[in-house]
Amino acid sequence: MQLSFSRGSRNLITNWWWRVDKWLLAAVFFLLSCGVVMSLSASPAVAQRLERATYYFVFRHAFYACLAAGVVVVFSMLDIKSIRRLAILGYVIVLLLLVATLIFGVDVKGARRWLNLGVQIQPSELLKPMFIVFTAWLFEMQRRYKNFPGVWISIALCGLTCLLLLRQPDYGMTFVVAAIWFVQLFLAGLPIKKLLVIGCGLIILFAIAYLALPHVQIRVEQMLEGVFGNDPSYQVKRSLEAFKNGGMFGVGVGEGIVKWHIPDAHTDFIFPVAAEEYGMFFCLLIVAAYGIVVVRSMWLSGRDDNMFIVLSVCGLAASFGLQAFVNMASTLQLGPTKGMALPLISYGGSSLVGAAIGVGILLALTRRNVHAEDKDEEA
């Protein structure tokens, strides 16, 4: 059986190919490819420190990247109804996994974020896309049916989700979830007065966290001390040296030294490795790829009048861009250091698959004429 890619062909793959946004698809696979390439530079040093085989993390990252690529393609082929159902079911399952993590999770550096199910997974990384799509559906249902308490249900779910994340503790992920939920509230048309009340509530909660939690105090104060002229933390200092050493075109593949001094060079601090070995020009290409995913997704969603699509796409794009910004800003001393992966690039099975689910749904909801699939469709 011959597979045809002509516009007149009716098979699933061909229809997907002609409808999916090629700019988004190219940006996503460029970032995945960068992750594999940068893993070759960053992870051998980490493997040596941990007394593993030299390319242990490289091979694992390549496997996860291939898995993530498959997830992107599969999710990008889904219709709107399937996305809604998977998001609701997935959110419930991941929520149960978060509870299980607090009870049976693996304790690493004082945090319980990983659950051993034969392989270690980090449920919070899988949570974001499910939560975003679920809340988008709740807001859409409230718009359709005036008596449906979509906003109140979303408030309860956001509170429960943040509480579970704080118990791990994972303050960075809590911030991302709360911020994206607030963006969706704004886009859903909540009155300004209510938005201000909720916004003030979030600020108060952050202030309480700063005053009550020493870990949050330390991270914020380290960032402020560095910004106002005092010595930054060790990892950030090494990171800034890497950007300085790399210049515009880098010192050469494998020639960087920052990866030998930073414990998380293949995960949270992979961006400085790229800056040192490949240079600022390569880093700007990475930033541009993130920008394409975020801006183009929002622009494409703006052409649609389907609230579910607009809120889902804007929420997923904002989450993707915010996580990338937090990671890169922390390496440049523009924000507090936080154990947050660089989406589609940092090493980690859960982070790669979670990001792949999010961008896969983005690609699905921005497909040409995808809104026609949902006409008169009840949730």
BAMARLO-258821 format. One record per atom (N, C-alpha, C): z negated, x, y. Coordinates in steps of 0.001 Angstrom, whole numbers, plus 500000, padded with zeros to 6 digits. Layout:
% BAMARLO-258821
ZXY ...
% end
This chain:
% BAMARLO-258821
500000500847498809 500000500000500000 500000500882501240 500980500680502130 501126501522503305 500385500894504479 499609501724505186 498848501262506337 499684501456507591 499935500363508295 500747500418509503 499856500364510736 500186501186511745 499433501179512999 500242500573514136 501294499816513797 502072499163514838 501283498002515428 501599497619516669 500872496547517336 501006495227516601 502099495038515886 502332493774515184 501563493648513880 500966494768513405 500243494731512142 498968493911512290 498529493252511201 497376492354511258 496158492878510505 496216494101509960 495064494562509190 493919494952510138 492697494988509574 491479495179510352 491496496485511142 491852497596510481 491804498904511132 492811498982512281 494010498453512082 495022498493513130 494624497639514325 494099496441514055 493627495592515153 492524496284515938 491623496945515197 490549497676515862 491124498789516726 492063499555516203 492608500702516915 493270500289518231 494005499183518233 494711498776519435 493804498067520442 492621497632520020 491725496912520926 490552497745521437 490143498761520676 488992499564521098 489374500402522314 488394500648523189 488656501440524384 488732502920524011 489888503531524254 490119504910523817 489298505919524618 489037505640525907 488236506559526707 486810506639526173 486238505483525869 484891505467525305 484859506162523951 485842505852523115 485895506438521778 486009507958521866 486862508449522766 487047509899522920 485762510562523407 485074509930524370 483840510506524901 482759510586523828 482648509540523018 481639509507521954 481893510606520926 483128510746520480 483423511762519461 483409513170520043 483665513298521338 483506514610521988 482042515032521948 481119514109522255 479692514422522238 479217514751520826 479680513987519834 479313514299518444 479804515685518042 481015516030518449 481572517352518129 480781518455518828 480389518194520079 479574519181520809 478265519437520080 477677518372519523 476422518527518796 476557519475517613 477656519333516867 477875520204515701 478093521646516150 478919521837517189 479214523181517689 477943523853518215 477157523097518994 475947523669519575 474866523911518529 474910523148517438 473978523389516341 474216524766515718 475491525183515687 475813526519515176 475172527611516022 475030527344517314 474423528334518205 472904528279518176 472340527061518182 470907526903518409 470052526956517147 470548526400516040 469658526176514902 469404527385513994 470305528381513860 469973529517512986 468688530233513390 468425530349514701 467191531002515150 465965530204514715 466070528877514803 464967528012514383 464767528123512878 465871528140512135 465789528257510677 465127529566510267 465430530634510978 464822531936510662 463319531905510914 462887531302512018 461454531217512315 460721530411511257 461396529372510719 460770528508509715 461021528997508291 461656530178508174 461953530801506882 462821529904506006 463825529314506627 464833528522505921 466117529338505820 467064528816505025 468387529441504981 469002529395506379 469794530400506715 470315530560508076 470985529300508597 471817528662507763 472585527496508218 472022526178507679 470726526191507372 470070524989506843 470240523806507801 469892523985509077 469980522897510050 471424522589510434 472285523597510365 473693523372510691 474319522392509703 474102522641508400 474675521764507385 474085520353507467 472782520282507716 472146518973507835 472657518220509066 472826518959510166 473337518314511371 474769517824511157 475589518636510487 476972518226510216 477002516952509363 476089516865508375 476010515656507542 475626514445508384 474583514601509222 474143513486510065 475224513086511063 475962514076511583 477026513777512542 478149512966511880 478494513328510641 479508512565509909 479020511144509626 477740511039509244 477153509716509027 477180508903510314 476817509539511431 476829508855512725 478238508408513105 479227509255512839 480615508884513136 481028507647512343 480643507596511066 480932506418510257 480243505176510790 478983505335511231 478239504206511798 478932503698513063 479384504614513918 480087504229515149 481301503364514827 482121503822513879 483350503104513538 483034501736512927 482092501694511989 481758500424511321 481214499408512314 480259499822513142 479662498885514112 480670498460515171 481593499355515527 482577499007516554 483596497983516065 483636497720514759 484548496721514202 483929495328514089 482614495221514355 481927493947514162 482302492937515236 482238491649514872 482419490609515883 481079490284516529 481108489464517564 479900489204518355 478822488512517524 479219487557516726 478238486819515923 477528487750514951 478257488658514331 477651489603513396 476696490552514115 477063490964515324 476208491858516097 474889491173516427 474947489910516841 473725489181517161 472821489069515948 473390488688514824 472582488497513618 471970489813513147 472774490883513150 472258492182512725 471150492678513654 471316492442514960 470319492905515925 468988492191515718 469029490875515508 467788490114515316 467096490537514025 467868490599512936 467308491029511654 466832492476511730 467641493344512336 467290494764512449 466043494970513270 465883494189514349 464700494332515189 463430493991514401 463474492915513638 462309492510512835 461958493603511821 462977494141511154 462742495184510144 462154496438510786 462753496872511916 462272498089512574 460862497885513118 460552496684513585 459203496394514071 458182496557512941 458539496080511753 457664496252510587 457516497730510233 458614498483510384 458555499928510114 457661500637511126 457662500165512381 456773500750513383 455307500534513010 455003499329512538 453638499035512096 453276499930510907 454215500064509951 453976500912508784 453778502372509187 454485502799510241 454358504177510715 452947504465511212 452348503484511892 450982503670512395 449980503800511252 450291503194510111 449363503205508973 449655504358508018 450940504519507668 451318505499506648 452133506666507201 452318506718508508 453225507704509092 452757509139508948 453712510053509127 453448511490509057 452953511955510424 451802512628510437 451217513121511682 451798514490512014 452517514564513152 453111515818513606 452674516047515045 451929517129515285 451445517490516620 450680516340517268 449893515637516481 449051514579517013 449728513253517227 450982513105516788 451715511844516967 452198511329515612 452115510024515429 452638509384514210 453928508641514567 455040509332514472 456334508742514825 457295508710513652 456944509384512575 457846509512511442 457261508837510212 458138508219509441 457750507522508224 458525508118507062 457818508474506002 458458509088504846 458849508017503843 460165507762503729 460697506798502759 461641507510501791 461195508673501298 462097509537500535 462730510538501472 463212510049502617 463620510891503735 462792510447504937 462541511372505845 461752511016507027 462632510316508051 462162509161508530 462884508451509575 461946508220510757 462526508086511931 461774507776513140 462202506387513601 461446505346513238 461862503968513529 462125503694515002 461399504367515907 461579504094517334 462996504415517799 463669505390517150 465045505719517527 466013504609517139 465681503853516084 466531502752515649 466209501462516390 465098501473517110 464609500258517758 465425499867518984 465793500858519816 466371500567521135 467583499642521079 468633499950520297 469799499061520322 469485497658519826 468609497540518819 468251496224518300 467497495411519355 466549496051520014 465749495373521032 466633494913522192 467527495766522645 468396495448523782 469294494250523474 469918494235522311 470817493138521953 470025491849521730 468855491969521112 468013490795520869 467604490144522197 467124490945523145 466705490378524429 467898489815525204 469067490437525091 470267489889525733 470571488494525188 470408488313523891 470621486994523277 469592485987523787 468335486420523949 467294485517524460 467633485037525871 468081485942526727 468437485556528093 469647484627528109 470614484905527211 471790484042527124 471388482630526673 470470482544525715 470025481249525224 469295480462526320 468532481152527150 467857480451528238 468860479924529252 469953480669529453 470979480191530382 471688478966529815 471900478942528508 472580477798527885 471682476576527821 470438476808527417 469493475709527203 468297475914528124 468195475112529161 467194475306530209 465765475271529678 465526474559528584 464169474455528052 463801475586527095 464762476467526817 464490477578525898 463762478700526647 462560479094526207 461750480088526951 462162481527526660 463424481848526910 463923483178526574 463207484303527284 462926484118528587 462249485164529359 460840485411528828 460117484326528546 458746484470528054 458706485133526678 459671484780525812 459732485427524493 460037486915524661 460947487234525587 461302488648525805 460111489429526354 459310488799527226 458114489460527748 457148489783526609 456957488800525715 456057489011524579 456567490127523665 457878490119523392 458454491140522509 458407492519523152 458674492575524470 458617493861525168 457185494399525139 456216493513525386 454817493944525358 454402494443523990 454791493709522920 454457494113521558 455114495448521207 456390495592521570 457126496828521279 456489498020521986 456189497868523271 455584498964524037 454201499318523501 453446498299523087 452119498557522528 452208499404521264 453141499072520384 453314499834519147 453767501264519443 454649501422520444 455117502758520804 453996503592521426 453157502954522232 452038503670522845 451012504110521807 450898503350520733 449938503690519689 450370504924518908 451651505303518947 452111506433518125 451525507795518553 451451508286519751 451985507701520983 453365508267521304 454222507436521950 455543507876522377 455781507305523775 455305508027524784 455349507518526152 456779507480526707 457576508466526348 458951508495526838 459749507309526350 459637506998525057 460363505856524513 459846504550525103 458535504483525341 457957503296525976 458566503087527357 458693504173528116 459291504094529455 460731503608529379 461508504144528446 462913503753528320 463036502276527973 462264501810526986 462329500404526576 461958499480527730 460845499803528442 460407498963529558 461432498970530692 462007500134530992 462975500240532088 464242499446531784 464743499542530555 465965498826530197 465723497325530180 464578496912529688 464235495481529712 464202494974531148 463657495766532072 463598495373533482 465012495262534058 465909496180533696 467308496113534144 467954494824533655 467709494461532402 468271493223531871 467717492000532593 466423492022532907 465828490922533676 466546490751535009 466814491872535674 467493491830536971 468899491260536827 469635491738535840 471008491275535634 471067489822535190 470003489361534516 469973487973534052 469725486993535191 469428487512536395 469279486638537552 467888486127537800 466875486856537318 465499486440537587 465238486533539089 464555485542539668 464280485559541114 463603486852541564 463935487292542788 463439488561543312 461918488621543316 461259487516543670 459798487519543728 459191487841542365 459751487235541320 459236487481539972 459526488923539546 460708489428539927 461040490813539604 460067491781540274 459713491483541543 458781492351542250 457408492337541588 456977491149541144 455684491049540471 455694491871539182 456766491724538390 456868492464537132 456975493966537404 457776494341538438 457912495744538794 456586496358539209 455814495633540018 454489496111540419 453570496254539207 453700495321538265 452903495394537039 453208496643536239 454509496999536157 454902498205535428 454372499462536124 454410499472537468 453884500614538211 452378500764537983 451676499634537982 450231499662537741 449930500190536341 450724499754535359 450522500224533986 450759501733533887 451773502231534621 452026503673534619 450844504417535241 450302503860536339 449153504497536993 447945504536536063 447739503441535325 446625503402534363 446830504448533271 448088504555532794 448396505545531758 448137506960532271 448506507196533536 448286508530534111 446794508847534218 446011507866534628 444585508089534826 443803508140533509 444283507374532514 443500507223531286 443929508149530153 445175508644530214 445701509424529092 445937510875529520 445157511814529028 445292513223529415 446688513789529156 447317513336528053 448641513850527706 449648513534528814 449607512315529347 450514511930530428 450209512749531680 448925512928532002 448524513728533162 449098515140533089 448950515762531934 449407517145531754 450905517256532003 451703516323531390 453156516398531535 453586516209532992 453035515205533655 453413514934535036 452980516072535954 451764516579535775 451262517654536640 452031518956536434 452461519213535199 453284520407534952 454594520314535725 455188519127535712 456442518931536435 456237519098537939 455185518471538488 454927518542539927 454582519960540370 453830520671539554 453472522050539890 454709522933539987 455637522738539049 456866523528539081 457740523185540276 457838521866540584 458679521427541689 458173521976543016 456840522040543184 456280522456544459 455944523946544516 456598524723543647 456555526162543816 455651526928542883 454826526294542101 453984527018541158 454763527281539870 454163528014538967 454853528374537742 455082527144536860 456324526949536363 456579525860535425 456028526210534046 456085525252533146 455632525504531782 456527526564531129 456049527118530020 456771528206529362 458191527794528963 458309526618528319 459619526190527842 460581525940529001 460095525305530059 460953525034531208 461358526341531894 460419527298531973 460738528592532583 461854529288531811 461759529282530493 462811529872529665 464120529120529823 464011527796529943 465197526969530117 465925527317531408 465195527448532488 465803527790533778 466442529181533738 465811530098533014 466398531434532841 467737531340532109 467813530434531127 469057530270530369 470189529787531266 469900528834532138 470928528348533066 471378529464534001 470432530284534443 470773531397535336 471609532443534614 471224532774533382 471946533799532625 473356533355532254 473523532065531974 474814531576531496 475906531582532539 475524531396533797 476540531356534846 477539530234534623 478764530457535034 479777529400534957 480402529284533571 480561530411532872 481279530359531597 480485530906530419 479203531207530602 478347531577529488 478416533036529094 477447533447528300 477381534840527850 478143535044526540 478595533956525942 479337534065524680 478593533398523532 479357532895522585 478786532176521446 477916533118520620 476665532712520400 475742533504519602 475030534596520362 475386534787521645 474820535887522423 473594535487523240 473266534208523278 472137533754524080 470805534163523470 469773534220524314 468449534630523825 467412533510523924 467713532438524677 466716531386524874 466330530716523560 467289530624522637 467028529933521366 465965530662520527 465745531948520818 464744532719520071 463336532509520623 463243531903521789 461941531770522450 461447530333522583 462330529349522408 461936527942522550 461899527293521171 460767526745520756 460648526163519404 461611525006519147 461937524220520191 462775523031520013 464198523263520505 464718524473520289 466036524814520820 467151523973520219 466969523453519013 468026522654518383 467833521161518612 466723520768519269 466460519342519490 466326519056520988 465094519066521499 464855518660522886 465450519630523903 465559520922523544 466024521930524506 467363522532524079 468243521697523551 469565522204523152 470479522378524365 470208521639525438 471045521746526641 470997523146527260 469821523782527391 469800525160527914 470551526149527025 470550525913525703 471320526789524805 472799526690525147 473270525459525372 474672525260525756 474957525937527090 474024525834528039 474235526435529359 474332527949529273 473481528555528443 473468530014528364 474690530564527630 475057529939526531 476130530510525707 477525530018526095 477614528774526601 478936528216526920 479161528051528416 478094528115529196 478237528105530645 478130526734531292 478029526760532611 477857525543533388 479070524623533290 480258525186533172 481469524369533076 481406523466531843 480965524020530724 480836523239529492 479771522160529668 478666522500530334 477606521512530583 478113520361531439 478961520687532422 479522519635533266 480444518716532477 481139519266531485 481961518421530604 481084517446529819 479933517927529360 479003517064528630 478486515953529546 478094516321530764 477620515322531726 478725514303532018 479962514782532157 481086513882532419 481287512906531262 481123513388530021 481275512505528858 480222511406528864 478974511773529181 477928510745529306 478273509768530425 478778510300531535 479155509441532650 480251508458532276 481233508917531498 482319508037531055 481763506890530223 480868507213529278 480300506170528415 479555505132529250 478723505592530179 477889504674530957 478718503858531940 479488504551532780 480204503869533858 481321502991533312 482092503513532371 483214502719531864 482722501498531085 481629501651530322 481083500508529595 480695499393530560 479986499772531622 479554498762532602 480747498145533322 481744498958533623 482944498436534293 483683497454533393 483818497786532127 484504496883531194 483723495579531013 482394495672530944 481601494459530771 481669493570532007 481884494190533182 481957493422534416 483162492502534483 484165492725533634 485338491854533624 485095490575532849 483952490494532166 483661489361531287 482639488444531928 482728487150531615 481745486191532133 480741485770531057 480758486460529910 479825486168528824 478533486940529074 477418486210529333 476162486865529676 475671487770528566 475829487355527316 475372488173526200 476068489530526205 477380489534526429 478138490785526455 477697491648527631 477584491060528813 477225491818530006 475845492454529846 474849491659529410 473490492185529293 473373493205528172 474054492961527060 474002493918525943 474638495238526327 475846495176526896 476573496400527238 475846497180528330 475410496484529381 474716497184530472 473394497773529988 472676497039529138 471422497554528600 471632498767527718 472614498706526827 472897499823525932 473401501041526708 474282500803527688 474811501912528492 473706502557529320 472844501723529917 471741502256530716 470767503046529848 470483502555528646 469602503261527718 470186504620527339 471464504629527025 472159505857526632 472127506876527772 472460506407528984 472486507307530128 471102507763530546 470116506856530494 468753507207530894 468159508244529957 468384508089528648 467849509058527696 468480510432527915 469797510453528163 470468511731528430 469925512361529710 469728511539530751 469215512052532019 467806512624531857 466926511891531151 465545512352530961 465533513693530233 466362513823529190 466412515082528446 466897516229529329 468026516031530023 468589517113530837 467702517424532039 467118516384532649 466256516599533814 465024517419533444 464474517182532264 463282517924531852 463580519400531653 464793519740531226 465154521146531042 465447521839532367 465729521049533410 466032521599534732 464859521447535700 463697521082535171 462479520923535963 462613519803536999 463406518780536665 463560517624537542 462744516436537045 462022516624535973 461193515569535407 460221516177534420 459200515414534023 458225515946533059 458876516195531711 458458517250531025 459007517536529702 458621516422528749 459572516006527932 459352514877527029 460144515101525768 459535514820524630 460227515006523364 461276513943523124 462344514003523905 463407512993523811 464731513687523523 465422513220522500 466662513865522073 467782513637523082 468721514575523117 469951514409523881 470910513604523007 471250512370523408 471986511449522525 473278512035521967 473447511891520654 474629512311519894 474784513828519794 473854514598520387 473974516056520385 472795516722519689 471574516324520043 470396516964519449 470331516747517945 469712517706517251 469498517593515812 468511516472515521 468762515746514439 467848514684514015 468608513500513461 468341513143512211 469061512043511585 468813510713512273 467557510390512555 467228509094513165 467818508977514563 467716510053515354 468234509994516722 469759509862516726 470436510558515829 471893510462515761 472343509080515307 471704508559514269 472092507235513764 471747506145514775 470555506249515404 470182505269516413 471159505243517574 471535506430518077 472510506507519170 473871505994518715 474231506276517464 475520505820516935 475576504294516850 474484503668516453 474434502196516412 474656501642517819 473973502244518800 474113501766520174 475529501882520698 476160503051520540 477521503213521066 478540502455520213 478238502265518923 479115501438518094 479153500011518604 477980499466518950 477918498113519511 478612498080520872 478436499132521670 479143499226522955 480651499118522751 481170499882521808 482611499863521532 483062498492521046 482217497840520249 482574496511519737 482638495487520860 481639495504521748 481547494481522792 482504494734523957 483070495941524033 484051496227525089 485478496226524548 485637495838523289 486997495723522751 487805494699523540 489080494924523655 489943493999524371 489924492624523711 489709491591524510 489696490186524056 488537489862523121 487503490693523085 486400490424522171 485674489137522555 485685488792523865 484986487580524293 485589486328523687 486891486379523329 487521485206522739 486946484873521375 486350485874520701 485774485641519376 484540484761519450 483934484706520635 482651484024520756 482750482672521461 483950482194521668 484125480930522371 483451479793521632 482656479062522374 481972477884521827 481145478212520585 480740479478520471 479966479914519290 478486479741519560 477776479080518729 476330478951518874 475646480135518206 474544480551518741 473834481708518181 473248481351516835 
% end
